[in-house]
Amino acid sequence: MQITKIMDEQFTNFASYVIVNNLPSIDGLLPVQRKVLWALHKNGVNSNKQFIKLHRAGAMAMVYYIMGDLPLFGAMKNMANNGLSYMYLQPKGSFGDKRKKFDDGASPRYVECRLSSYSEDCLLKTVNKNVVPIKRNFDNTEDEPIILPSIAPNILTNVSQSIAVGMASKIPSHNLSDTCNSIINYINTNDIDSSIEILKCPDFEGTKGKIIYDKKTFYNIYKTGKGSFSLTGNYIYDKNTNIFSIIEVPYESYIEDIEDKLERSYEKGLFKEIIDVHNSSGVQGIQLDITLKRNTDIKQFLIKLKKYTPYESKFSCNFTVLDLDGKTPMLMSLEMIYSKWVLYRQNCIKNELKFDINKLQTELNKLQGLEIINKDLDTAIKLIRSSKTEKTAIEKLISHFNLNQQQAEYISTIRLVNINKEWIFKKIENINNLENEIARLKDILSSDKAINNIITSQLQEVKQKYGQPRKTEIIYEDDIQEIDEDDLIEEYSTYCILTKENYLKKLKKKSDNVRLKDNDKIISEIYSTNKSTLLLFSNKSICYKIYQYELDECKPSNLGEYLPQLLQLDKDEKIISMISTLDYKGFLVNCFDNGKIAKVDLKSFQTKTKRSKLENAYSLDSKLINQFAIEKNIDILCKSSIDKVLIINTSDINSKGSKNTKGINVLRSKKGSNMELCIPVDNIDIEQIADINYYKGNPNAIGVFLKKSDKIIIKN
């Protein structure tokens, strides 16, 4: 029990630590980003100063960061690449490209950085005025801010994503001008709906692309703090060369993944219109050139590109942010983010006003002391000169002129050359201005409206200096052309074979030279189409679905797909039969050795989702001896182990909706016999049977003995 209690306590502490150190605060920064900015700010690595090596910058940040240099360098690179709309660090050298999968930038010993002007102006401008709470670092040697005084709505203007224990946060970036206007509207009207209209939707300035806009989708995201939306890339098409060039990709998509998916899909016959794919990406940006055949339908190609590659992707939002206490994670709606951010800015401005007032009051107090001694300046000089120590001089000044400690200390430090009427007069002349300024600042401090006006004014300044036009183009969902998935699949006839060793081949036509492994043989063959679905049944009553268009087209000389590997079969599991369906019309006929036959509606195997595995696909009460699909009722020949034969029509068997139905008695057992053959009459050579009608009957019969002159020969 003691160990359990200790583990609970330790894990709780660990979880709390990870949450606080991995989720963003209302300033929009992750803790590691805040530590880096503070370290560089404290060491004077400003935007107007010399660049320093990333290694050196990392050493400064390590004073506050305990997790090691590798994750720190990774975080610092992400603070200075195009994954952000507004970089926190100004880079010099390669810090990586968010659009390229394998571009992580150069080694920290080669690249350099310094604070960006955005960080200085919008995140650190007033940090030295005691406007935010301060804490000790991990080893209790330095102070660091718990949050930065961000005058820009950085929580929404830069992408933020992180994972903690049992929770995550993922907030997309928005256009800075739109975000500022939206918050100003919220401050003035307190109407979140109109603010959502102004904000509209995210904007990924670094990666650009296009965003598919649906008003209801974004309204729900902003109202709940959760949801997902779709992003797509951008392209240019040269009609003269038939080259389709992808020049922008969605956030979190990589140009290499699109290239890889195109190649894989081409092998499956999904992009027959492609002649060549070439990655022309370089220092100027990304570009994937796709050479197409003449007369290619670009609209249909684009739809296929979105469906089968990451050219279109989803961005899942999770507005989980630490509350103003810096400890409590909360899933916030946009209205909560706005109200928390405004409250946080109000607190920052109030603290800044108090700092300025205290500073002015200190200066006023000193000048008021100077004004007092100015009335008897000679006595003040005499008292100072007659004192043996500075402490004695201060005590004498306090006693004689009734000064306070601060006034006396100030006067005692004035240079002798400055103790003249002109210098003192200029100093005392400022008393009036200081009193007026203090009164003005106190009026602002006591007025919520005045503080909100400052927030609004600062947002206007940020917008004017850093606001840019939207970079992610908006396309409306209603304008997107929809196309049926079947229209994207090439239509052609197929010939599929299943072998005893569980190899599956898809050919365009039947061949007499099909290669098989030694001692292997074909157990099922089907003429079908590329749009059809194969239903593969295993000896464990499991049905596996394979869409034919997803199968590679085989050459007769190839062995084909090895099903145990493709379907991840159990060691003792084998595929025993195969059928094909285009629209799930018709019936599946299951024949068992106990003389029963089940007729199951194929729609029982149809699913709304793309499930590839269905359990309880047939009854295991008796051995399955044959399985085939029919579209209409047919005659079936049944033969027992004692040569009793019965031909029945499937119309005499009621269809069932349950996949694992046991079926009905068709060929009754006699003398312990069992049914060993059950096959459509069309599959036998009826010329070898003199009178086929002789064997016809109704279900639940013993049947008649096979005549010596008749032979049951199965067609090849």
PyMOL commands that set and color helices and strands:
alter all, ss='L'
color gray80, all
select helices_A, chain A and resi 2-20+31-42+54-61+69-78+117-123+127-129+154-157+176-189+192-199+215-224+255-267+298-308+334-386+390-401+405-412+416-418+421-445+448-466+477-479+485-488+548-550+563-566+602-605+650-652+681-683+686-688+692-695
alter helices_A, ss='H'
color red, helices_A
select strands_A, chain A and resi 52-53+89-92+112-115+134-136+143-145+160-164+167-171+210-213+226-232+234-238+243-248+274-279+288-292+312-318+320-322+329-331+473-476+493-499+503-507+522-529+533-538+543-547+561-562+575-581+587-592+596-601+613-614+624-630+635-640+644-649+655-656+664-665+675-680+704-705
alter strands_A, ss='S'
color yellow, strands_A
deselect
rebuild
show_as cartoon
